[in-house]
Amino acid sequence: MNAAQQGTRAGFLAALTAFSIWGVAPLYWKLLTGVPALETVAHRVVWSLLMLTGVMAWRGGFTVLRRLAGEPRLIGLLALTTTLTAVNWLLFVWAIVNNHVLEASLGYFIAPLINVLLAAIFLRERLHTWQKLAVALACAGVLWRVWHLGTLPWVSLSLAVTFSLYGLLRKRAPIGALDGLFVETLLAAPVALGWLLWLQAGGEGHFSGAGTIAALIGTGLITAVPLFLYTVGARRLRYTTLGFIQYVGPSLQFAQAVFLFHEPFSHVALISFMFIWAGLAVFSLDALRRARAA
């Protein structure tokens, strides 16, 4: 196995592990149901930064900060990815603690097919006939839902778009996975820490009680580890391949929503999911066929 193959294999394993962790993450976020989503996200940022700072120091220092001093465009790009991450985190945590795990899973089912569209638009990866059909089926699923319910699944679509755009921008950013994640977290930390201090000073914070404190501190680990693994995968895999692995997470979330949390699952939702699953099946079979041909 040559170096390129080893890199691809490592990227595949990293991405698969990241999506598996995200798939079971609702079980963790349910522990924080009594904490507002914005406060939970702020804790995610602060505790992730502390953990990443230790990792950076152990690895050998913070040379990336000196490098960024001379690259304002890279800082701007990472500021944009930071914003996308924060919005995605906030929507996801809000959906979990408010019993919308099914909506969250729908968003991440759609995301791989949005990856295909973004790859065609921005990376000029050519869309093949079967990929076009897969995207069309996903669009049909969303339109079916809109037609019957009269509203867009805004939580699902927002999660899908923010996550896919984040992956696209991080793939193009000329910075390593760990360095980039550290800088993103560092950029978000002042706002997050300021918000937490404001809440505590006003007596509105929830950083009390041994169980809640432990769960909030643990958000750093459950946030930083899969996000780091994802950025490793995003840099080493083709964007369409990354989209193929991505639906491991929503499959696990869907199973929890229906069988563990017993969220309502109407025939309208079922048909919408069936369209999207059909699109994913077409996309997956086409990817496997092309891999064998290669």
Secondary structure, DSSP 4 states (H G I P E B T S, - for coil): --HHHHHHHHHHHHHHHHHHHHHHHHHHHGGGTTS-HHHHHHHHHHHHHHHHHHHHHHHT--HHHHHHTT-HHHHHHHHHHHHHHHHHHHHHHHHHHTT-HHHHHHHHHHHHHHHHHHHHHHS-PPPPHHHHHHHHHHHHHHHHHHHHHSS--HHHHHHHHHHHHHHHHHHHSSS-HHHHHHHHHHHHHHHHHHHHHHHHHTT-----SHHHHHHHHHHHHHHHHHHHHHHHHHHHS-HHHHHHHTTHHHHHHHHIIIIIS-----HHHHHHHHHHHHHHHHHHHHHHHHHHH-
